[in-house]
Structures are given as structure tokens and as C-alpha cells.
Amino acid sequence: MKKSRFLLLIMMLVPWFTLPLLGSRALKRFLPATILISLATELLHIVAKKLNWWKFGSSIHPKVRPSIPFTFGPEFFTALWCLKATYGRLPLFLLINTMIHILFAYPGMHLLKNFGIASLQRLSSFQFVLLLFFRGSLLYSFQFLKEKFFSRKALW
């Protein structure tokens, strides 16, 4: 139990060390869509709990929802970095995002299950990849709409 909590804490904190590497320009550009997809992800975790799609075995603290370390750790920064590296090249975004989701759904979830952190219940790994793919598509769509309708050029 202590090992899984420690691993969750590391998983949540280590990505934050990459924040300065993003650059302030990229952070300002991609942060709104990343925050929006993080909120959508938290809503997804609430629905998934009710439908028993997946189960969390431990959290970093009893008063912290078990999904928080994932949502505001690796998922948050994966979204930021994917947008920074691939935005404007949709096929590349879809390819990289899908590869990351496949790695998370298959070997990643297997490791999380072995550590007692999380496991899929009523969802197959393939269904999980499809759900993550949809989430990634939503992320790109949020960013696209933000740039199309809320950029300075559009307001002038």
C-alpha cells in the first residue's frame, strides 16, 4: 500500500518538473484546452466509477480522489506536450496520441494493476483505448475551436 501511494505521488509530481521546458508561449497557448480536457476527464472518472468501468485501489491520501494524481499528473502533461509537439498536424497528433494511449491501456494498466493502483473492470483494453482516443480528439477539437474563435486575429 505504501509503495503504491509513493508511486502515485511520484507519477503526479515528476511531470510538473517539465513545466519550464514547455515555454511560456506554449503554456499560454495550450493551457486552456488542457484544463478543459482535464475537467472533462474528471467527469469521465465520476461516470466510470458509477458504471464500474475501472477501479482505483489506492490514492495518495484518503481525502484525495484516486483519479486526481492521474488527471493532474501524467494526463495533464501528456496533453500539453502532445499539443505543443503536434498541433497543426492532425495526422501526427492522432498517431502519437493513439500510440501513447495504447501504451497506457495495455502495458501501463497491467503495471498499475500489479501495483494495486488501478484496474479495468467492465471495460476491455480496446474499449479503453477507444475512450482515450475520443478524449484526445476532444482535446484537439478544444484547441482548434479556441484558436479559430478566440485568437486575437479573430477578435479584430
Secondary structure as UniProt FT lines:
FT   HELIX           2..13
FT   HELIX           14..18
FT   HELIX           19..22
FT   HELIX           24..51
FT   STRAND          54..56
FT   TURN            62..63
FT   TURN            66..67
FT   HELIX           68..70
FT   HELIX           71..75
FT   HELIX           76..86
FT   TURN            87..88
FT   HELIX           90..103
FT   HELIX           104..108
FT   HELIX           109..114
FT   TURN            115..116
FT   STRAND          118..120
FT   HELIX           125..150
FT   HELIX           152..155
//
